[in-house]
């Protein structure tokens, strides 16, 4: 038999190494595109958002309390867009959990008059229920102050919202958060200013930075309202930016801000807060956003 040369042995060794390399390196701890690696990749990309949470807590202000939806200057939480049980609204909780589920597995910690600075405390309360979804609608009262100079600064608004999310995450790192944008307050003024009764109620102190001197259209009044509007838009930018940093947080992409509330969607007592019909429209928006597919 012919003796194999040193050169031939070298060529064979190189060819064997090439074949082993093409087969993969898992046996010696390398990476591969085999089933194990594919499973790990799938696990990393699994959606963080559950479109069917089984419990809901709501935080925020008078809108989430159903203020002025049923009777004048009173809360009416049964028609809340987030957690109400009224069939006239079909709240987010009812749409997700059913009416019985909404009654037993949803909680409303919103407070009429609350500002963003109050949200960390509300979040702490909500966390004790260990909800799978927390809804947030806050910010209107930060703009609705006695004057434009008294409005919450954008920096403080951001810090308070970050604090609220951090408070929730300390207890519930995997809870989902749906964040509704602040409504278009200037549009609410333009709709309500045509009603004499509504304007009389506004004089009791509802959103004076926007609604005071409702019939005034002089340059000073225009500047005041525009200033409030720009602040609301800045608040919504904050909500979007902060929420985007949290994988389990969804902002409504300004859906509430963009919604064109008409007279049917506004309270017949103050022409500013949502009516029962308006609450139902907010529930529709929330349900659409919460159940949308995607991460």
RAQUIGI-V17520 format. One record per residue. N is the residue number from 1. PHI is phi in whole degrees, 0 to 359 (* if undefined). NEAR is the number of other C-alpha atoms within 12 Angstrom. Layout:
n = (N	N)
phi = (PHI	PHI)
near = (NEAR	NEAR)
This chain:
n = (1	2	3	4	5	6	7	8	9	10	11	12	13	14	15	16	17	18	19	20	21	22	23	24	25	26	27	28	29	30	31	32	33	34	35	36	37	38	39	40	41	42	43	44	45	46	47	48	49	50	51	52	53	54	55	56	57	58	59	60	61	62	63	64	65	66	67	68	69	70	71	72	73	74	75	76	77	78	79	80	81	82	83	84	85	86	87	88	89	90	91	92	93	94	95	96	97	98	99	100	101	102	103	104	105	106	107	108	109	110	111	112	113	114	115	116	117	118	119	120	121	122	123	124	125	126	127	128	129	130	131	132	133	134	135	136	137	138	139	140	141	142	143	144	145	146	147	148	149	150	151	152	153	154	155	156	157	158	159	160	161	162	163	164	165	166	167	168	169	170	171	172	173	174	175	176	177	178	179	180	181	182	183	184	185	186	187	188	189	190	191	192	193	194	195	196	197	198	199	200	201	202	203	204	205	206	207	208	209	210	211	212	213	214	215	216	217	218	219	220	221	222	223	224	225	226	227	228	229	230	231	232	233	234	235	236	237	238	239	240	241	242	243	244	245	246	247	248	249	250	251	252	253	254	255	256	257	258	259	260	261	262	263	264	265	266	267	268	269	270	271	272	273	274	275	276	277	278	279	280	281	282	283	284	285	286	287	288	289	290	291	292	293	294	295)
phi = (*	288	286	289	283	300	295	296	299	294	295	297	295	293	297	297	296	296	299	298	294	292	283	111	242	300	296	244	90	279	263	205	255	284	303	297	295	299	297	297	296	298	297	293	264	301	304	277	262	262	279	225	297	253	203	221	236	244	231	146	235	298	297	287	273	71	301	63	274	248	218	292	53	219	287	215	299	293	252	300	301	271	231	296	249	294	289	286	249	51	301	304	297	296	295	270	248	84	296	293	295	296	292	256	227	221	220	246	253	293	225	301	91	293	245	300	297	274	293	303	295	296	298	298	294	298	297	295	274	54	288	275	223	240	261	232	219	208	131	298	287	289	268	277	243	295	207	294	291	271	295	299	293	296	296	292	301	297	299	293	292	298	296	297	294	297	300	294	295	298	260	228	296	251	294	270	229	254	246	271	288	287	297	283	294	291	294	298	297	294	282	282	291	274	251	300	295	301	295	292	293	302	292	285	118	280	44	298	300	258	262	299	49	304	270	289	230	288	304	294	294	297	298	300	292	295	295	297	298	295	292	299	296	293	300	295	298	297	302	295	293	292	297	297	278	247	297	255	236	236	268	277	57	68	297	291	301	280	295	269	301	254	296	291	265	247	303	284	264	232	48	215	283	295	282	301	297	296	299	297	293	296	297	299	300	297	297	298	287	292	264	294	288	127	293)
near = (3	5	8	11	10	10	11	13	13	13	14	15	14	14	14	14	15	14	13	16	17	14	17	18	17	17	11	11	8	14	18	20	16	15	12	13	16	14	14	15	14	12	12	12	14	14	15	22	27	28	29	24	34	27	38	42	45	49	49	45	38	39	52	48	40	45	38	35	40	29	19	22	26	21	28	34	36	33	40	53	53	55	52	45	37	32	25	22	34	34	44	49	47	38	36	34	29	25	23	20	23	33	25	22	30	41	38	45	38	40	31	30	30	30	37	42	29	32	40	32	27	37	43	28	26	38	38	21	26	29	34	36	45	51	52	50	50	46	51	46	41	43	45	41	29	23	23	30	16	19	33	29	26	27	19	20	34	28	23	31	39	28	24	37	43	26	25	39	27	18	21	25	22	24	36	39	47	46	46	47	39	45	39	36	42	39	29	40	41	28	30	36	30	19	24	18	19	32	31	22	28	31	21	18	24	37	37	33	38	48	44	32	24	32	21	18	19	12	10	16	23	23	18	31	36	25	25	42	32	24	37	38	29	31	41	38	29	34	41	28	23	28	30	22	16	27	26	31	36	41	37	38	30	29	28	36	32	22	25	24	33	24	28	22	29	37	36	31	30	39	40	49	52	44	38	39	31	41	45	39	32	46	44	28	33	42	34	26	30	37	25	19	15	16	20)
